[in-house]
Amino acid sequence: MNNIPFYSHVLKKGLTQKQALNPKYSLRAYAKELNIHPSVLSLAIKGERALTERDTQAVLSKLNLAQNEEVKFRKSFKDVQPPGNKKVFLLESDFHQPIITDWEYFACLELFDIADFTVDAENVSKKLNLSIERSQQILNILLEKELIRRDENLVYQKVHHSLATTDNVPSNIIRESHHRGLEMAREKLETTPMELRDYSAVTLAIDPAKLDAAKAMISAFRQKMIKFMSTGNKKEVYRFSFQVFPLSNLEDKSKKD
């Protein structure tokens, strides 16, 4: 309990109490009751992710906590320690929309982790194959959004070790981000040597009831991949993408999120 943020303890206790009354009560049902995404709730219960203000309000409206407990609930977000003991900064859809939509911003931020690489408009331009004007615009917006800063020598520095988006970002923003990522994937398929890329796919007949479990497996694998690839002699910035989608006509389209 000492290493678990208070908000995680509250959420886990609520789920445990409901499952004691109904053993079939699932985390997904609990998330629906709290009006937040199941994956957000799962990470919050583990203490690996804080809640956005929107999710916090939704949850607190359902939990009926005492006022002092609500204050403690909110304050405990600062105790979030995701895997690797690195704090994750959550991007808000309105304020950080361009960061979420355009791949260049995340790519630029990753350049700070490359050894002996000085982040400035000229170097970003060369490394990411962007114009100097666009590179400077990216740096200016990252400064404006307080995701980078300049020290006393005017050298750019990254503010947060790790960024993540909330699962309740409006779908149009997420779709646009995926569209741009897929466009980049198509371009790189033609321009990147085979030994420096990997494109693979498998087509299966599946039980749709297993989709949530499959997504959880992908999420776990993604975290394992991040941990593995984030060490060593970093020289390049890569994008790892995972897509799962139906090829057949869905029988019950009303269940789409």
QUITA-V948996 format. One record per pair of residues at least 12 apart in sequence whose C-alpha atoms are under 10 Angstrom apart, sorted by the first residue. I is the first residue (numbers start at 1). J is the second residue. Records with the same first field share a line. If there is no record, write none. Layout:
# QUITA-V948996
I = J / J
This chain:
# QUITA-V948996
3 = 47 / 79 / 80 / 81
4 = 45 / 46 / 47 / 48 / 76 / 79 / 80 / 81
5 = 44 / 45 / 46 / 47 / 48 / 50 / 72 / 73 / 75 / 76 / 77 / 78 / 79 / 80 / 81
6 = 45 / 47 / 69 / 72 / 73 / 74 / 75 / 76 / 77 / 79 / 80
7 = 44 / 45 / 47 / 50 / 51 / 56 / 69 / 70 / 72 / 73 / 74 / 75 / 76 / 77 / 79 / 80
8 = 41 / 42 / 43 / 44 / 45 / 46 / 47 / 48 / 49 / 50 / 73 / 76 / 77 / 80
9 = 44 / 45 / 46 / 47 / 73
10 = 45 / 63 / 65 / 69 / 73
11 = 30 / 34 / 41 / 42 / 44 / 45 / 46 / 59 / 63 / 73
12 = 27 / 41 / 42 / 44 / 45 / 46
13 = 45
14 = 30 / 63
15 = 27 / 29 / 30 / 31 / 45
18 = 30
26 = 38
27 = 39 / 41 / 42
28 = 41 / 42 / 212
31 = 59
33 = 58 / 59 / 62
34 = 55 / 56 / 57 / 58 / 59 / 60 / 61 / 62 / 63
35 = 55 / 57 / 58 / 59 / 61 / 62
36 = 51 / 54 / 55 / 56 / 58 / 59 / 167 / 168
37 = 55 / 166 / 167 / 168
38 = 167 / 212
39 = 166 / 167 / 212 / 215 / 216 / 219
40 = 52 / 55 / 166 / 167 / 168
41 = 55 / 59
42 = 216
43 = 82
44 = 77 / 80
46 = 80 / 81 / 82
47 = 76 / 77 / 79 / 80 / 81 / 82 / 83
48 = 77 / 79 / 80 / 81 / 82 / 83 / 85 / 86 / 87 / 88
49 = 77 / 79 / 80 / 81 / 82 / 87 / 88 / 89 / 90 / 164 / 166
50 = 74 / 76 / 77 / 78 / 79 / 80 / 81 / 82 / 87 / 88 / 89 / 90 / 166
51 = 74 / 77 / 90 / 166
52 = 77 / 90 / 91 / 92 / 165 / 166 / 167 / 168
53 = 74 / 92
54 = 92 / 168
55 = 166 / 167 / 168
56 = 70 / 73 / 74
57 = 74
60 = 73 / 74
82 = 162
83 = 223 / 227
84 = 227
86 = 160 / 161 / 162
87 = 160 / 161 / 162 / 163
88 = 160 / 161 / 162 / 163 / 164 / 165
89 = 147 / 159 / 160 / 161 / 162 / 163 / 164 / 165
90 = 160 / 162 / 163 / 164 / 165 / 166
91 = 145 / 147 / 163 / 164 / 165 / 166 / 169
92 = 164 / 165 / 166 / 168 / 169
93 = 165 / 166 / 167 / 168 / 169 / 170 / 173 / 174
94 = 169 / 170 / 173
95 = 145
96 = 141 / 142 / 145 / 147 / 165
97 = 169 / 170 / 173 / 174 / 177
98 = 138 / 141 / 142 / 173 / 177
99 = 138 / 141 / 142 / 145 / 147 / 165 / 177
100 = 164 / 165 / 169 / 173 / 174 / 176 / 177 / 178
101 = 172 / 173 / 174 / 175 / 176 / 177 / 178 / 179 / 180 / 181
102 = 138 / 173 / 176 / 177 / 178 / 179 / 180 / 181
103 = 177 / 178 / 180 / 181 / 184 / 239
104 = 124 / 128 / 130 / 134 / 135 / 138
105 = 135 / 138 / 139 / 141 / 142 / 147
106 = 138 / 142 / 163 / 237 / 239
107 = 124 / 127 / 128 / 236 / 237 / 238 / 239
108 = 120 / 121 / 124 / 125 / 127 / 128 / 135 / 138 / 139 / 142 / 158 / 237
109 = 138 / 139 / 142 / 147 / 148 / 157 / 158 / 159 / 160 / 161 / 162 / 163 / 237
110 = 158 / 161 / 162 / 234 / 236 / 237 / 238
111 = 123 / 124 / 127 / 128 / 158 / 234 / 235 / 236 / 237
112 = 148 / 156 / 157 / 158 / 161
113 = 158 / 161 / 230 / 233 / 234 / 235 / 236 / 237
114 = 233 / 234 / 235 / 236 / 237
115 = 233 / 234 / 235
116 = 234 / 235
117 = 235
118 = 155 / 156 / 157
119 = 139 / 155 / 156 / 157 / 158
120 = 132 / 135 / 136 / 139 / 155 / 156
121 = 133 / 134 / 135 / 136 / 137 / 138 / 139 / 140
122 = 135 / 136
123 = 135
124 = 136 / 138 / 139
127 = 236 / 237
128 = 236 / 237
139 = 156
142 = 158 / 159
143 = 156 / 157 / 158 / 159
146 = 158 / 159 / 160
147 = 159 / 160 / 161 / 163
148 = 160
171 = 257
178 = 241 / 243
181 = 239 / 241
182 = 241
184 = 239
185 = 199 / 239 / 240 / 241
196 = 238
197 = 238
198 = 240
199 = 241
201 = 242 / 243 / 244
202 = 244
203 = 244 / 245 / 246 / 247
204 = 246 / 247
205 = 246 / 247 / 248
206 = 246
208 = 246 / 250
211 = 244
214 = 244
215 = 242 / 243 / 244
218 = 242 / 243 / 244
219 = 242
222 = 240 / 241 / 242
225 = 240
226 = 240
